[in-house]
Structures are given as C-alpha cells and as structure tokens.
Amino acid sequence: MSSRIFTPVTVGSLTLPTRIVRSATELFGSLPDGHVPPEEIAIYRRLSREPLGLILTAHTCVSPEGRANRYQNAFWDDGYLPDGHAIAEACGQIPCIMQLGHGGMKAKGSNGGLPVYTPDTMTEREIRELVCAFGRAALRAKEAGFAGVMLHVAHLYLFSQFFYPEFNHRTDRYGGSAENRFRIAAECAEEIHAVCGDGYPVLMKINATDRDGTAEYERDVADALRVAGKCGIAAAESSGWDSAPCVITDRPYFLDVVRRLAETAALPLIEVGGIRCAADVEAILDAGAVAASVSRPLLCDPSFPTRLREEERHRSPCRSCGFCFRPYPERGRICAMHKSS
C-alpha cells in the first residue's frame, strides 16, 4: 500500500496522522431537542480505532432558527456542552473538528416556526448576531475538547446560499462580487479567531461547482479560497452542487475541479466525493489536495481505512444508494448493506 496515504500532513496548526479524513456527515439521528443520541457517540468511538487523519463531526446548528431538519444536532447554548464533551472523548487520539452551520432557507418547517433567514431577507444586524452565534458555538467546541471547527459553506445551507448569485440579490457589502458573497463566512472565521485565539483552527466546506458546472462559478470559488486564506481559514474541503449522487463512478466526483483549484489556492484543499478505493485517494493527492475525505464508505464499513492499508485492491462495497440520508429513526440502522451497523 502507498506509504503516502498513511503519512502525516500539517494543516495550519493541526497535524493529521494520515491523509484520510472522515467527512462531516449529518447522521439525521439527533433527539427532538437537538441532543446527540448514544448511537452517534458509538459511531465516533468506533471510528477512533481507524487510521484516520481527522474526524469531522456531523453538521451542527449554531442557533435555533437555523435548524435545517428536525434530526440535526444543536450547539446553541451551554446545555449542549456534555454532548460535545462526549463526542470529543469518543474520537480518542484522532483530531476532531465540529462542523458548524445554519440552515437558512432549509430551516423552513424545522425551526419551530422561527423566522427563516435567507441572504435577501437578513438585515445587517441579523448577520452580525449570527456571526456572534458562530463565535460562541466555536468557543463551546473548544471548551468541549474539539481541535477546531469547520464552517459549512456548501450544500445550499445559509452560507452557500449567500455565495450562489441565484440566491443572493443583495446590493450591499454582502452581495455582488464573489468576495462580498463570501464575506459572511469570512467574518465568522474572524469572529471565531477573536474569541478562540488566532491559533484555533477554522476549516470550511465549500461547493466547488454550481448547478451547471460553469467556469464562472469556479473562478468565484478560486476568489473565495484566496479570501479564506487571508482571513485565517486553515483548509477547505471541496464538495459540489450534487454532493452525494446515487451513482457509482470510476473516479472521485470533483477530481478535475480540485486539480484546477489547487493551482492557485492559498490554503490546503481536501476533496470529498466518490472515493471508494486507494487509487481514488492517490488520484486526489496527485491532483494537489493534501487529503481525501470519505463519508458513505465509512457508514457502510467503518473498517474502510484499515482495509485500504492492509489490502491494496480493496474497494468499498458502498452502492451509493442514499439509504444513509434517511432519518435514523425511520431506517433503524446506519447502512442498508448491514442490518447491525
């Protein structure tokens, strides 16, 4: 097996022991009040035994009006600190990062009837209040033992809505140019560093493609990555408009885009999407990313990283069926491939 996959890499102040990252998969299994159930803690504990470089935890909401679905984890007050402690402890010696986000328009129907934020309706005061909420959530994450936090700027949650011109028609400093549309995420990174310290790692997840895969949007992402590097974001995980298609491909989904972005990116890139074997990880590293991020293969078989290390030709049995994106109470298990997972 390639020694490169299982060698350390430095990302900001973080040292990842290997180049395989557990992507920040939302598990759709939290309790009605947003607390983390024992089943989720068990998933992290199992992953802690694998040769992973980093564990990104499930998408977690920073304020009540932004809960994107009724199964999403919450972290908007100190009552959720025990959950954070439990997750960080379960991850053991592997660095763990809490992914923080806000649902924006996706919160409609899931946030208890609170106002639904969108780029076009938010006031500058509401933007500032939300930026502060991200800072407070990050400070809780630091107190709970997380090695850093990740801003969710992808998958059409609020920050992603700000960045796509089709959802952001503002004419103030939060609209128009790519730099302006990225400003709310940049301000959150700056706020987190202000309250947690400049050395506390902030990562982000961003869509590298739009609905039609246009070159103009890709240039906007390149601009956003330059701004991200300037405001202290340590690394970016690249995803895409269709982040988890129910198809099996012969190569990572966003490989070509990451190859182009890596030529000018001012910060390290991590690629997620369609990774099923060691050759996929190698291709991502060859493209200029520092690590490969996996999700569904780990839900299908948590031993996937160990299998890659021990069996050169191992390929994940994941069928990309989408079963794992159904609410956990309805499906009763993590993966359709295994009745007791």
Rosetta blueprint (number, residue, H / E / L):
1 M L
2 S L
3 S L
4 R L
5 I L
6 F L
7 T L
8 P L
9 V E
10 T E
11 V E
12 G L
13 S L
14 L E
15 T E
16 L E
17 P L
18 T L
19 R L
20 I E
21 V E
22 R E
23 S L
24 A L
25 T L
26 E L
27 L L
28 F L
29 G L
30 S L
31 L L
32 P L
33 D L
34 G L
35 H L
36 V L
37 P L
38 P H
39 E H
40 E H
41 I H
42 A H
43 I H
44 Y H
45 R H
46 R H
47 L H
48 S L
49 R L
50 E L
51 P L
52 L L
53 G L
54 L E
55 I E
56 L E
57 T L
58 A L
59 H L
60 T E
61 C E
62 V L
63 S L
64 P H
65 E H
66 G H
67 R L
68 A L
69 N L
70 R L
71 Y L
72 Q L
73 N E
74 A E
75 F L
76 W L
77 D L
78 D H
79 G H
80 Y H
81 L H
82 P H
83 D H
84 G H
85 H H
86 A H
87 I H
88 A H
89 E H
90 A H
91 C L
92 G L
93 Q L
94 I L
95 P L
96 C E
97 I E
98 M E
99 Q E
100 L E
101 G E
102 H L
103 G L
104 G H
105 M H
106 K H
107 A H
108 K L
109 G L
110 S L
111 N L
112 G L
113 G L
114 L L
115 P L
116 V L
117 Y L
118 T L
119 P L
120 D L
121 T L
122 M L
123 T L
124 E H
125 R H
126 E H
127 I H
128 R H
129 E H
130 L H
131 V H
132 C H
133 A H
134 F H
135 G H
136 R H
137 A H
138 A H
139 L H
140 R H
141 A H
142 K H
143 E H
144 A H
145 G L
146 F L
147 A L
148 G E
149 V E
150 M E
151 L E
152 H E
153 V E
154 A L
155 H L
156 L L
157 Y L
158 L H
159 F H
160 S H
161 Q H
162 F H
163 F H
164 Y L
165 P L
166 E L
167 F L
168 N L
169 H L
170 R L
171 T L
172 D L
173 R L
174 Y L
175 G L
176 G L
177 S L
178 A H
179 E H
180 N H
181 R H
182 F L
183 R H
184 I H
185 A H
186 A H
187 E H
188 C H
189 A H
190 E H
191 E H
192 I H
193 H H
194 A H
195 V H
196 C H
197 G L
198 D L
199 G L
200 Y L
201 P L
202 V E
203 L E
204 M E
205 K E
206 I E
207 N E
208 A L
209 T L
210 D L
211 R L
212 D L
213 G L
214 T L
215 A H
216 E H
217 Y H
218 E H
219 R H
220 D H
221 V H
222 A H
223 D H
224 A H
225 L H
226 R H
227 V H
228 A H
229 G H
230 K H
231 C L
232 G L
233 I L
234 A L
235 A E
236 A E
237 E E
238 S E
239 S E
240 G L
241 W L
242 D L
243 S L
244 A L
245 P L
246 C L
247 V L
248 I L
249 T L
250 D L
251 R L
252 P L
253 Y L
254 F L
255 L H
256 D H
257 V H
258 V H
259 R H
260 R H
261 L H
262 A H
263 E L
264 T L
265 A L
266 A L
267 L L
268 P L
269 L E
270 I E
271 E E
272 V E
273 G L
274 G L
275 I L
276 R L
277 C E
278 A H
279 A H
280 D H
281 V H
282 E H
283 A H
284 I H
285 L H
286 D H
287 A L
288 G L
289 A L
290 V L
291 A E
292 A E
293 S E
294 V E
295 S L
296 R H
297 P H
298 L H
299 L H
300 C H
301 D L
302 P L
303 S L
304 F H
305 P H
306 T H
307 R H
308 L H
309 R H
310 E H
311 E L
312 E L
313 R L
314 H L
315 R E
316 S L
317 P L
318 C L
319 R L
320 S L
321 C L
322 G L
323 F H
324 C H
325 F H
326 R L
327 P L
328 Y H
329 P H
330 E H
331 R H
332 G L
333 R L
334 I L
335 C L
336 A L
337 M L
338 H L
339 K L
340 S L
341 S L
